[in-house]
């Protein structure tokens, strides 16, 4: 049975040759669409204050192809748009060359913009494509990737910020002083109590600081494990 999908252009989502909008299906094939969202990402000549002369993209192509097509389908359903396609370039690229093109066709511009933006974001965050930058000073480095989205990690609210603890302790300390004055305790006893309370506050603050550091280390270990698991899944 001949379907509409079979009439669309068949092309790889990961390509090692210069990218062109000619690879995509023409808007004339979608007369119900009045909005086109297009994003073209090119190689810029700087990164974090360093002069860039070129870069190189590498990818695990079999998984990348599958993941980009899956992302397209999910976004097409989410925004109820007629067409979403993304192509990502791999290999050596010079300044100004196209690294990624995303196109979305929709009945209205709002859906077209939203679908195109999310397609780019998801491909950049989820698909196993790595970027190595080469600088004018002769050095190079792989740009820190984003294989794990930080918003996927649930924040731990069991530990309150240190400022909240400090506020509570100061409030309790003030209440203690007020209670002591009401019962006309001797001045030297009040001073000893205040000193003891102050030492207790210092110990409490130190304990909370250690808890916060332990929490940050646990989050870092969690992110590392998730990243390792994701990379492993890419190579399955």
Secondary structure, DSSP 8 states (H G I E B T S, - for coil): ---HHHHS----SEESS---GGGS--GGG-TT--EEEEEEEE--SEETTEEEEEEEEEE-HHHHHHHHHHHHHHHHHHHT-SEEEEEEE-EEEETT-EEEEEEEEESSHHHHHHHHHHHHHHHHHHS-EEEEEEETTS-EEE----SS-GGGS---TTS--HHHHHHHHHHHHHHHHHHHHHTT--HHHHHHHHHHHHHHHHHHHHHHHHHHHHHHHHHHHHHHHHHHHHHHHHT-
